[in-house]
């Protein structure tokens, strides 16, 4: 190993993660992704009533609450053999669509944008020119020279106070920032507008879910929110959905294109090889055939061949993890047995509390890029034109999709498609209610034993829960989350995880300020809080750095 440069902490993500990279000749030569937190919720569930599982697992995270609950109830529904009513399926789609709208806006503006936008540079912007730029590239409701001058003054107040608040400890002035001051000011203004909108968008879960986070309306067999299916509640949900979608189309996508146009070189940086999507949003009882975002795999970047996902081919390796060693296992037979001694971080040995998921033995990326690639390869009627028009506007080839830039763009494009589709689901629900169909729950009988899988695709990627029932109690419960797929460690064959692979070859302008590493790590929207360690064998210096 060389000398380490420690960036601690990286904020703008959820949980605990350490990324360590080795830099040689100005580029990343090697990388290790280390999950530094053990939770063990699977262990808590053993012996409990399967109907209670979704209340526990959605506490895995304060962000991804609803999505864990959906996967859990699907796993138990699969185990007991119940088919939910159409209205329950539609409401779940609407709640899940709301999660995508909210999550992707927050990610782009509040978690990822500052890797590309230099906030302090906005102080030197001309508000008049900024207003002209905004009028040219977006349809934002707010704007004008006076508005941008006010935003600029707010930023100056932060800077002059010496307390930058959420903008502190970043690499302002870094040579890798390319946006002109006016674009930085425009993006910063929209960052602030997005803060207001995301608070409103979060209310959608409360309308049909009771509250947010940790909505309470999901149950095995359907949904309990039948009393919320009133004209006023439906109208409130629909109004927020439309307001959010307007922001996505009028501000988010134009900002995404504007920023991307200055960073086209990132269309060749941060790519991976294999992609997996469970698919999401069933539009009938036929699964996976009716999924709006289709299920499939794209292996070795071959868009000419999409494989069908067989969940029986999913395994988890603990070869480099802080767990008792065993062969790779399918989640139904998976074990969560942490080592009893204190874990020691060794990049050449065990180095993560995360396991290493594999599909048919291969490491795969999951998330927006995987979903969009599968849909694009399958000729999806909504995704194909969105992707093609974006590639044309940016003047980049389809190969640019396999990159950090492609990953970031895919997140915005699928938000447009899913948000538009929510209108059709709402019309279907209203049609059912007008016809007198108000059923949202299906009664079912509890078998003494069974096993089930709950697969869904959430904003961060493929999420699966597996439940084994014996004697009406949970015998085994495992779940494999998107950030485990993307940010897990190596396996027994030495195969890198998605982020480890993506980081290799990344140019590093200044090892003391590894902004480029953050760009790729943040593009996965990690559900982990992070510390990044950079090894630089070209120097003997050790740096301690704090980064936003």
C-alpha positions as CSV (number, residue, x, y, z in Angstrom):
1,X,0.0,0.0,0.0
2,X,1.1,3.6,-0.4
3,X,0.4,6.5,1.7
4,X,-3.2,7.4,2.5
5,X,-5.2,10.5,2.0
6,X,-8.3,10.4,4.2
7,X,-11.4,12.3,3.2
8,X,-13.6,12.1,6.2
9,X,-16.5,12.5,6.2
10,X,-18.2,12.6,2.9
11,X,-21.7,13.9,3.5
12,X,-24.6,14.0,1.0
13,X,-25.2,10.3,1.3
14,X,-27.0,8.0,3.8
15,X,-25.2,5.5,6.1
16,X,-21.5,4.6,6.6
17,X,-19.1,3.8,3.8
18,X,-15.4,4.1,3.2
19,X,-13.9,4.2,-0.3
20,X,-10.2,3.7,-0.6
21,X,-8.4,4.2,-3.9
22,X,-4.8,3.9,-5.1
23,X,-3.7,6.6,-7.4
24,X,-0.9,6.2,-9.9
25,X,0.1,8.5,-12.7
26,X,-2.8,10.8,-12.0
27,X,-5.5,8.1,-12.3
28,X,-7.1,5.6,-10.0
29,X,-5.3,2.3,-10.2
30,X,-7.3,0.3,-7.7
31,X,-10.3,0.7,-5.4
32,X,-11.9,-0.8,-2.3
33,X,-15.4,-0.2,-1.1
34,X,-16.0,-0.8,2.6
35,X,-19.3,-0.7,4.5
36,X,-18.4,0.2,8.0
37,X,-21.7,-0.4,9.8
38,X,-23.4,-3.6,11.0
39,X,-27.1,-3.7,11.6
40,X,-28.3,-7.3,11.7
41,X,-32.1,-6.6,11.3
42,X,-32.4,-10.0,9.6
43,X,-31.3,-11.6,12.9
44,X,-34.0,-9.6,14.8
45,X,-36.7,-11.1,12.5
46,X,-36.1,-14.7,13.2
47,X,-39.0,-16.2,15.1
48,X,-41.3,-13.3,14.5
49,X,-44.7,-13.2,12.8
50,X,-44.1,-12.6,9.0
51,X,-46.9,-10.1,8.9
52,X,-44.8,-7.8,11.1
53,X,-41.7,-8.0,9.0
54,X,-42.3,-4.9,6.9
55,X,-42.6,-2.7,10.0
56,X,-39.0,-3.8,11.0
57,X,-37.3,-3.7,7.7
58,X,-38.4,-0.2,6.7
59,X,-36.5,1.0,9.7
60,X,-33.3,-0.1,7.9
61,X,-33.2,3.5,6.6
62,X,-34.8,6.9,7.2
63,X,-34.9,7.5,3.4
64,X,-35.8,4.1,1.8
65,X,-38.6,3.3,4.2
66,X,-41.6,2.6,1.9
67,X,-39.6,0.6,-0.6
68,X,-38.4,-1.9,2.1
69,X,-42.0,-2.3,3.2
70,X,-43.1,-3.1,-0.3
71,X,-40.4,-5.7,-0.8
72,X,-41.2,-7.3,2.5
73,X,-45.0,-7.6,2.0
74,X,-44.3,-9.0,-1.6
75,X,-42.0,-11.6,-0.1
76,X,-44.6,-12.8,2.4
77,X,-47.4,-12.5,-0.2
78,X,-45.3,-14.8,-2.4
79,X,-44.8,-17.2,0.4
80,X,-48.5,-17.4,1.4
81,X,-49.8,-17.3,-2.2
82,X,-52.1,-14.2,-2.0
83,X,-52.8,-12.0,-5.0
84,X,-53.6,-8.4,-4.1
85,X,-56.6,-6.5,-5.6
86,X,-56.1,-4.1,-8.6
87,X,-56.7,-1.0,-6.4
88,X,-53.9,-2.1,-4.0
89,X,-51.5,-2.6,-6.9
90,X,-52.3,0.8,-8.3
91,X,-52.0,2.6,-5.0
92,X,-48.6,0.9,-4.4
93,X,-47.5,2.1,-7.9
94,X,-48.6,5.6,-7.0
95,X,-46.7,5.6,-3.7
96,X,-43.7,4.1,-5.4
97,X,-43.8,6.6,-8.2
98,X,-43.9,9.4,-5.6
99,X,-40.8,7.9,-4.0
100,X,-39.0,8.2,-7.4
101,X,-40.1,11.8,-8.0
102,X,-39.0,12.9,-4.5
103,X,-35.8,10.8,-4.3
104,X,-34.4,11.7,-7.7
105,X,-34.9,15.5,-7.2
106,X,-33.2,15.3,-3.8
107,X,-30.4,13.3,-5.2
108,X,-29.6,15.5,-8.2
109,X,-29.8,18.9,-6.4
110,X,-28.9,18.2,-2.8
111,X,-26.7,15.1,-2.9
112,X,-24.9,15.1,-6.3
113,X,-25.1,18.6,-7.9
114,X,-22.4,20.1,-5.8
115,X,-19.9,17.7,-7.3
116,X,-20.4,19.7,-10.5
117,X,-21.5,23.1,-9.3
118,X,-19.1,25.6,-7.7
119,X,-21.3,27.5,-5.2
120,X,-18.7,30.1,-4.4
121,X,-18.1,30.8,-8.1
122,X,-21.7,32.1,-8.3
123,X,-20.6,35.2,-6.3
124,X,-18.9,36.5,-9.4
125,X,-21.8,35.9,-11.7
126,X,-23.7,38.6,-13.5
127,X,-27.4,38.3,-12.4
128,X,-28.6,39.8,-15.8
129,X,-26.7,37.2,-17.8
130,X,-27.8,34.5,-15.4
131,X,-31.5,35.5,-16.0
132,X,-30.9,35.3,-19.7
133,X,-29.3,31.9,-19.4
134,X,-32.2,30.6,-17.3
135,X,-34.7,31.9,-19.7
136,X,-32.8,30.2,-22.5
137,X,-32.4,26.8,-21.0
138,X,-35.4,26.3,-18.6
139,X,-39.0,27.2,-17.9
140,X,-38.5,27.8,-14.2
141,X,-41.3,29.8,-12.6
142,X,-38.8,31.9,-10.7
143,X,-36.2,34.0,-12.5
144,X,-35.2,37.5,-13.6
145,X,-32.2,39.6,-12.7
146,X,-33.7,40.8,-9.4
147,X,-34.4,37.2,-8.3
148,X,-30.8,36.0,-9.1
149,X,-29.3,39.0,-7.4
150,X,-31.2,38.1,-4.3
151,X,-30.0,34.5,-4.4
152,X,-26.4,35.8,-4.9
153,X,-26.8,38.0,-1.9
154,X,-27.9,35.1,0.2
155,X,-24.8,33.1,-0.9
156,X,-22.6,36.1,0.0
157,X,-24.2,36.3,3.4
158,X,-23.2,32.7,4.0
159,X,-19.7,33.3,2.8
160,X,-19.1,36.5,4.7
161,X,-20.4,35.0,7.9
162,X,-17.7,32.3,7.7
163,X,-20.4,29.7,8.2
164,X,-21.3,28.1,4.9
165,X,-23.8,25.7,6.5
166,X,-24.6,22.9,4.0
167,X,-22.1,24.3,1.6
168,X,-19.1,24.1,4.0
169,X,-16.0,21.9,3.6
170,X,-16.3,21.4,-0.2
171,X,-13.6,21.8,-2.8
172,X,-14.7,25.2,-4.0
173,X,-12.3,26.6,-6.7
174,X,-11.2,23.1,-7.7
175,X,-9.8,22.9,-11.2
176,X,-12.2,20.1,-12.2
177,X,-15.2,22.5,-11.9
178,X,-16.1,23.7,-15.4
179,X,-19.4,25.6,-15.2
180,X,-19.2,29.4,-15.8
181,X,-20.3,31.6,-12.8
182,X,-23.8,32.3,-14.3
183,X,-24.5,28.6,-14.7
184,X,-23.3,28.1,-11.1
185,X,-25.7,30.8,-9.8
186,X,-28.6,29.4,-11.8
187,X,-28.0,25.9,-10.4
188,X,-27.6,27.2,-6.9
189,X,-30.9,29.1,-7.1
190,X,-32.7,25.9,-8.3
191,X,-31.0,24.0,-5.5
192,X,-32.9,26.3,-3.1
193,X,-36.2,25.9,-5.0
194,X,-35.8,22.1,-4.9
195,X,-35.6,22.3,-1.1
196,X,-39.1,23.7,-1.0
197,X,-40.5,21.3,-3.5
198,X,-39.1,18.1,-2.0
199,X,-40.8,19.0,1.3
200,X,-44.1,19.2,-0.5
201,X,-43.5,16.0,-2.6
202,X,-42.9,14.1,0.6
203,X,-46.5,14.7,1.5
204,X,-47.7,12.3,-1.2
205,X,-46.7,9.3,1.0
206,X,-48.7,10.7,3.9
207,X,-51.9,11.0,1.8
208,X,-52.2,7.2,1.0
209,X,-49.6,6.0,3.6
210,X,-50.6,7.8,6.8
211,X,-47.2,9.4,7.3
212,X,-43.7,9.9,5.9
213,X,-41.3,8.4,6.7
214,X,-42.4,4.9,7.6
215,X,-45.9,4.8,6.0
216,X,-48.3,2.5,7.7
217,X,-50.9,1.5,5.0
218,X,-49.1,-1.5,3.6
219,X,-50.2,-5.0,4.7
220,X,-49.8,-8.5,3.4
221,X,-52.7,-8.8,1.1
222,X,-53.0,-5.1,0.0
223,X,-53.5,-1.6,1.3
224,X,-55.4,-0.3,4.3
225,X,-56.0,3.3,2.9
226,X,-59.5,2.7,1.6
227,X,-60.8,5.6,3.7
228,X,-58.4,7.9,1.9
229,X,-59.8,7.3,-1.5
230,X,-62.0,10.4,-1.4
231,X,-62.3,13.0,-4.2
232,X,-60.4,15.5,-2.0
233,X,-57.5,13.2,-1.1
234,X,-57.2,12.0,-4.7
235,X,-57.2,15.6,-6.0
236,X,-54.5,16.5,-3.4
237,X,-52.2,13.7,-4.5
238,X,-52.8,14.4,-8.1
239,X,-52.1,18.1,-7.6
240,X,-48.7,17.5,-5.9
241,X,-47.8,14.9,-8.5
242,X,-48.4,17.4,-11.3
243,X,-46.6,20.2,-9.6
244,X,-43.6,18.0,-9.0
245,X,-43.6,16.8,-12.6
246,X,-43.7,20.4,-13.8
247,X,-40.5,21.1,-11.8
248,X,-38.9,17.9,-13.2
249,X,-39.6,18.9,-16.8
250,X,-39.1,22.6,-16.5
251,X,-36.1,22.8,-14.2
252,X,-34.5,19.4,-13.3
253,X,-34.1,18.1,-16.9
254,X,-32.9,21.5,-18.3
255,X,-30.4,21.8,-15.5
256,X,-29.2,18.3,-16.0
257,X,-28.6,19.0,-19.7
258,X,-27.0,22.3,-19.1
259,X,-24.6,20.8,-16.5
260,X,-23.9,17.7,-18.6
261,X,-23.0,19.9,-21.7
262,X,-19.9,21.1,-19.8
263,X,-18.8,17.6,-18.6
264,X,-19.1,15.5,-21.7
265,X,-15.7,13.9,-21.0
266,X,-17.5,12.1,-18.1
267,X,-19.3,10.1,-20.7
268,X,-16.2,8.0,-20.8
269,X,-15.4,7.8,-17.1
270,X,-17.0,5.7,-14.3
271,X,-18.5,2.9,-16.4
272,X,-19.1,-0.7,-15.5
273,X,-19.8,-3.9,-17.4
274,X,-22.9,-5.8,-16.2
275,X,-26.4,-4.4,-15.4
276,X,-29.3,-5.9,-13.5
277,X,-32.9,-4.6,-13.1
278,X,-35.8,-6.4,-11.3
279,X,-38.2,-4.0,-13.0
280,X,-41.1,-2.2,-11.3
281,X,-44.7,-0.9,-11.5
282,X,-46.9,-3.9,-12.4
283,X,-49.8,-2.8,-14.6
284,X,-51.8,-6.0,-14.2
285,X,-51.6,-9.3,-12.3
286,X,-49.0,-10.5,-14.9
287,X,-45.6,-10.2,-13.4
288,X,-43.0,-9.6,-14.8
289,X,-44.8,-9.3,-18.1
290,X,-46.7,-6.1,-17.3
291,X,-44.0,-4.2,-15.5
292,X,-43.8,-0.6,-16.8
293,X,-40.0,-0.6,-16.2
294,X,-39.1,-4.0,-17.4
295,X,-37.0,-6.7,-15.8
296,X,-33.8,-7.9,-17.3
297,X,-30.0,-8.1,-17.5
298,X,-27.5,-6.4,-19.9
299,X,-24.2,-8.3,-19.7
300,X,-20.9,-7.1,-21.1
301,X,-22.6,-3.9,-22.3
302,X,-24.4,-5.9,-25.0
303,X,-27.6,-3.9,-25.7
304,X,-28.5,-6.4,-28.4
305,X,-29.3,-9.1,-25.9
306,X,-31.4,-8.7,-22.7
307,X,-31.6,-11.6,-20.4
308,X,-34.5,-12.4,-18.1
309,X,-33.7,-12.3,-14.4
310,X,-34.0,-15.6,-12.5
311,X,-33.8,-14.9,-8.8
312,X,-32.5,-18.4,-8.2
313,X,-29.2,-17.2,-9.7
314,X,-28.6,-14.6,-7.0
315,X,-26.0,-15.4,-4.4
316,X,-24.1,-13.5,-1.7
317,X,-20.4,-13.9,-1.0
318,X,-18.9,-13.2,2.4
319,X,-15.3,-14.0,1.4
320,X,-14.1,-10.4,2.0
321,X,-16.7,-9.5,4.6
322,X,-16.7,-9.4,8.4
323,X,-18.9,-12.5,8.7
324,X,-18.2,-16.2,9.5
325,X,-16.9,-17.7,6.3
326,X,-19.0,-20.0,4.2
327,X,-19.7,-20.7,0.5
328,X,-21.8,-18.2,-1.5
329,X,-25.5,-18.8,-0.8
330,X,-28.8,-17.9,-2.2
331,X,-30.7,-15.5,0.1
332,X,-33.2,-18.1,1.1
333,X,-30.3,-20.1,2.6
334,X,-28.3,-17.0,3.5
335,X,-26.8,-16.4,6.9
336,X,-26.0,-13.3,8.8
337,X,-23.3,-14.3,11.3
338,X,-21.0,-11.5,12.2
339,X,-17.5,-12.4,13.3
340,X,-17.1,-12.1,17.1
341,X,-13.7,-10.5,17.2
342,X,-13.1,-6.8,16.4
343,X,-13.0,-6.4,12.6
344,X,-9.7,-5.1,11.2
345,X,-9.7,-3.3,7.9
346,X,-7.4,-5.0,5.4
347,X,-7.8,-4.3,1.7
348,X,-6.0,-7.6,1.0
349,X,-8.4,-9.5,3.3
350,X,-11.7,-8.7,5.0
351,X,-12.7,-5.1,4.7
352,X,-16.5,-4.6,4.7
353,X,-19.7,-5.3,6.7
354,X,-21.4,-5.5,3.3
355,X,-21.7,-8.8,1.6
356,X,-20.9,-9.2,-2.2
357,X,-24.1,-10.0,-4.2
358,X,-23.6,-11.8,-7.5
359,X,-25.9,-12.7,-10.4
360,X,-25.0,-16.0,-12.0
361,X,-21.6,-15.5,-10.6
362,X,-21.1,-12.0,-12.0
363,X,-20.9,-8.6,-10.3
364,X,-23.7,-6.3,-11.6
365,X,-24.6,-2.6,-11.3
366,X,-28.2,-1.8,-10.3
367,X,-30.1,1.4,-10.3
368,X,-31.4,4.0,-12.8
369,X,-28.8,3.3,-15.4
370,X,-29.5,-0.4,-15.3
371,X,-33.3,0.2,-15.6
372,X,-32.9,2.6,-18.5
373,X,-30.5,0.3,-20.3
374,X,-32.8,-2.7,-20.0
375,X,-35.8,-0.6,-21.1
376,X,-33.8,1.1,-24.0
377,X,-32.6,-2.3,-25.2
378,X,-36.1,-3.7,-25.1
379,X,-37.4,-0.7,-27.2
380,X,-39.5,0.9,-24.4
381,X,-41.9,3.3,-26.0
382,X,-41.3,6.1,-23.5
383,X,-37.6,5.5,-22.6
384,X,-36.2,5.2,-26.1
385,X,-37.2,8.7,-27.3
386,X,-36.1,10.2,-24.1
387,X,-32.7,8.6,-24.3
388,X,-32.2,9.3,-28.0
389,X,-33.2,13.0,-27.7
390,X,-30.8,13.4,-24.8
391,X,-27.9,11.8,-26.7
392,X,-28.7,14.1,-29.7
393,X,-28.9,17.2,-27.6
394,X,-25.6,16.5,-25.9
395,X,-24.0,15.3,-29.1
396,X,-22.6,12.1,-27.5
397,X,-22.8,8.5,-28.7
398,X,-24.9,5.7,-27.0
399,X,-21.6,4.4,-25.5
400,X,-21.7,7.5,-23.2
401,X,-24.5,5.8,-21.3
402,X,-22.0,3.5,-19.7
403,X,-20.5,6.1,-17.5
404,X,-20.9,8.4,-14.5
405,X,-22.5,11.0,-16.8
406,X,-24.9,8.3,-18.2
407,X,-25.8,7.1,-14.7
408,X,-26.7,10.7,-13.7
409,X,-28.7,11.4,-16.8
410,X,-30.6,8.1,-16.6
411,X,-31.9,9.0,-13.2
412,X,-33.5,12.2,-14.6
413,X,-34.9,10.5,-17.7
414,X,-36.7,7.8,-15.8
415,X,-38.1,10.4,-13.4
416,X,-39.8,12.0,-16.4
417,X,-41.2,8.7,-17.7
418,X,-42.4,7.4,-14.3
419,X,-43.9,10.8,-13.4
420,X,-45.9,10.9,-16.6
421,X,-47.1,7.4,-16.2
422,X,-48.6,8.2,-12.7
423,X,-51.4,10.0,-14.5
424,X,-52.5,6.8,-16.2
425,X,-52.4,4.9,-12.9
426,X,-54.5,7.6,-11.2
427,X,-57.1,7.5,-14.0
428,X,-57.3,3.8,-13.7
429,X,-57.9,4.1,-9.9
430,X,-60.5,6.8,-10.3
431,X,-62.3,4.6,-13.0
432,X,-62.4,1.7,-10.6
433,X,-63.8,3.8,-7.8
434,X,-66.5,5.3,-10.1
435,X,-67.5,1.8,-11.1
436,X,-68.0,0.8,-7.4
437,X,-64.8,-1.2,-7.1
438,X,-63.3,0.0,-3.7
439,X,-61.5,-3.3,-2.8
440,X,-58.0,-2.7,-1.5
441,X,-57.4,-5.9,0.5
442,X,-57.5,-9.6,-0.2
443,X,-58.1,-12.0,2.8
444,X,-55.8,-15.0,2.9
445,X,-55.0,-18.1,4.9
446,X,-51.8,-18.5,6.8
447,X,-49.9,-21.7,5.8
448,X,-47.6,-23.2,8.4
449,X,-44.7,-23.1,6.1
450,X,-43.5,-21.5,2.8
451,X,-40.9,-19.3,1.3
452,X,-41.2,-16.2,-0.9
453,X,-39.3,-13.6,-2.7
454,X,-40.2,-9.9,-3.0
455,X,-38.4,-8.2,-5.9
456,X,-38.8,-4.6,-6.7
457,X,-36.8,-1.8,-8.2
458,X,-36.4,1.3,-6.1
459,X,-34.8,4.6,-6.9
460,X,-31.4,3.3,-5.9
461,X,-31.8,0.0,-7.7
462,X,-32.7,-3.7,-7.4
463,X,-34.1,-4.5,-4.0
464,X,-35.0,-8.0,-2.9
465,X,-36.4,-9.6,0.3
466,X,-36.5,-13.3,0.9
467,X,-38.6,-14.9,3.6
468,X,-38.7,-18.5,4.9
469,X,-41.7,-19.4,7.1
470,X,-41.9,-22.4,9.3
471,X,-44.5,-23.0,12.0
472,X,-46.2,-19.6,11.1
473,X,-43.0,-17.9,12.2
474,X,-40.0,-16.5,10.3
475,X,-37.3,-19.1,10.1
476,X,-34.9,-17.1,7.9
477,X,-35.1,-13.6,6.4
478,X,-32.5,-12.0,4.1
479,X,-32.6,-8.9,2.0
480,X,-30.1,-7.6,-0.6
481,X,-30.2,-3.9,-1.1
482,X,-29.1,-1.7,-4.1
483,X,-26.1,-0.3,-2.2
484,X,-24.9,-3.8,-1.4
485,X,-25.0,-4.6,-5.1
486,X,-23.2,-1.4,-6.1
487,X,-20.9,-0.8,-3.1
488,X,-20.1,-4.2,-1.8
489,X,-16.6,-5.7,-1.5
490,X,-14.8,-8.2,-3.7
491,X,-15.9,-11.8,-3.7
492,X,-13.9,-15.1,-3.4
493,X,-12.9,-14.8,-7.1
494,X,-11.5,-11.3,-6.6
495,X,-14.3,-9.7,-8.7
496,X,-14.8,-6.0,-7.9
497,X,-18.1,-4.5,-7.0
498,X,-19.7,-2.0,-9.4
499,X,-18.3,1.1,-7.7
500,X,-14.8,-0.4,-7.3
501,X,-14.8,-1.2,-11.1
502,X,-16.3,2.3,-11.9
503,X,-13.6,4.1,-10.0
504,X,-10.6,2.5,-11.8
505,X,-9.2,4.8,-14.5
506,X,-10.8,7.9,-12.9
507,X,-8.5,11.0,-13.4
508,X,-7.5,12.7,-10.2
509,X,-6.4,16.3,-10.7
510,X,-5.4,16.9,-7.0
511,X,-5.0,13.9,-4.7
512,X,-5.5,16.3,-1.7
513,X,-9.0,17.1,-3.1
514,X,-10.3,14.0,-4.8
515,X,-13.5,15.6,-6.2
516,X,-13.5,13.2,-9.1
517,X,-13.9,10.2,-6.8
518,X,-16.9,11.8,-5.1
519,X,-18.6,12.3,-8.5
520,X,-18.7,8.6,-9.3
521,X,-19.4,7.5,-5.7
522,X,-22.3,10.0,-5.4
523,X,-23.7,9.0,-8.9
524,X,-24.8,5.7,-7.3
525,X,-26.7,7.6,-4.6
526,X,-25.2,5.5,-1.8
527,X,-27.5,4.7,1.1
528,X,-24.4,4.9,3.3
529,X,-22.5,7.7,5.0
530,X,-19.0,7.8,3.7
531,X,-15.3,8.3,4.3
532,X,-13.0,8.1,1.3
533,X,-9.3,7.1,1.6
534,X,-7.0,7.9,-1.3
535,X,-3.6,6.1,-1.5
536,X,-1.0,8.1,-3.4
537,X,2.2,6.1,-3.9
538,X,3.8,9.2,-5.6
539,X,4.2,11.1,-2.3
540,X,5.0,10.4,1.3
541,X,2.4,12.8,2.6
542,X,-0.6,11.9,4.7
543,X,-3.6,14.3,4.5
544,X,-6.6,14.6,6.7
545,X,-9.4,16.2,4.6
546,X,-13.0,17.1,5.3
547,X,-15.3,17.2,2.3
548,X,-19.0,18.1,1.7
